[in-house]
Amino acid sequence: MAPRLPPPPTPKIEPSDLNRMLESVLQALQQQNAALVHQNTITLQNLEAARVSAENARVSSENTKRQFMEVLTSGRATLGASSFAIPVQEWSLESFLQHHPARFTGKCSPDEADHWFRDMERIYEAKGCPDERKLAYTQYLLTGEAGHWWSSMKMILERSKTPITWELFRVKFYTEYFPNSVRFAKEVEFLELVQGNRSVSEYADRFKHLLRFNTMAVDEEWQCRKFENGLRSDIKLLVKRLRIREFPALVEMARDLEKTKRESEGQQSQPARSGGSSGSRGGLSTRKAPYTRPSLSSGFRGSSSQPLVQSGPTRPSGTVRCFGCGGPHYRNNCPMGSVARKCFKCVKEGHIAAECTSTAESGPQAQRTRLPPPRGGGRPQAVDKVYAMTGSEAVSSAKMESDALACGDKLVLRGLSFHGFHGAKPEERKLGQKFVVDIDAWMDLATAGKTDHLSDTVSYTAIYDIVKEVLEGSPHNLLESVAQKIAITTLTNHKEIFAVRVKVEKPHVAVQGPVDYLGVEIHRRRSDLSG
């Protein structure tokens, strides 16, 4: 193993050299510190300048925002090179005519006039047209009779020193071409609107067109109920069960039901046609002999004697109803016999007119001037009926009518229609509604039939005038009062009439349920005038 070498000798540093080294280090540190201080000073100056610049920018932004708000508020000032006002040239006459507005001559219906004015308002509203331009451009579009009308109206307004504004023009236009009388008639038409022979789509279109003329505040549920009540009864019964209270959904459902019903009826009619043709090819026919309904009485005036033809199976006996006892048979086959049979010639029970053996000519004539006395004696009583009847009530009504025919000749007026304000509800008194009246007036028509002179009978016009005066006159709360006044006035004014039947209907009454119409029917004799 080799021996370790000795360490090198340590140099000796003189104190003077050490002092010089420390002084040089200290001097370097001082220079570095001065440089850092200078750099920090510059940085602080830059930060201060940035802060001042940001503050100036904030103030400038606030000023800009304030100026912008002033521009929006006043509509006159602008900010910089940009402009926020609508250019004046936008509403020049040439620019307006680019929308192809229609001219108005005044020779049109009120609906067309209203449609034209609404079209103009839509153009003005979409483009933000000021009122003074609206008036100027609308005046420009008036031509022909409409132009002459506005020239005269403008002259009158200028003479009275009335300021001519757009709103004033609007009022004058509708007063001339869509007056309140037309608007009221539209409202009445809406309240009386029913589907009738229209399709559901046509009915819905008319409903929506007239709805805007309704002055009462209504909601969507009311619209649905009104639309339902106007539907035909076959569709109404199906729709009401669904209780739809959204109008678009209700209209769509009614359309679907109408379409389904039409398709179902078409499918049901096809087998009947194919069955008939196959029977003809085979030489066999399933058609039975024509069935002639037995005549109830030869004394019936205007009774039908046409045969009823059945091409299918025999109708079940349950659909036939006797006018006498209400049983499932015809009256001349009634098992009650003499109780249900009455002769219209001699007014005696036990047989009919065809079997009557009486040869006296005075019998029927004598019976024409009075009603037969009621069974059981006593003063004859008038019979009133309220419609919305059951099946048994309908049978009783038919029996009463057949018995009334025994009185003799009568004048018949059907479907007298008037607009009146009768009813207990406030809306009925305010808006009114349609009333339909039927009248039978029993009297001796034999003399008029021989002489052909109007003086020997009662004029239909006279009875019509009585109904018109009552229905269009002072209002009544009840239909009973209306019918009573018509009956009593007719009997009082015309001594030749010895009995009347008055039927008053409200075709478009708002009742929840499957009711086609409501009404009353009364019978009054001359003897009732003394009561």
Order of alpha helices (4+ residues) and beta strands (2+ residues): alpha-alpha-alpha-alpha-alpha-alpha-alpha-alpha-alpha-alpha-alpha-alpha-beta-alpha-beta-alpha-beta-alpha-alpha-alpha-beta-beta
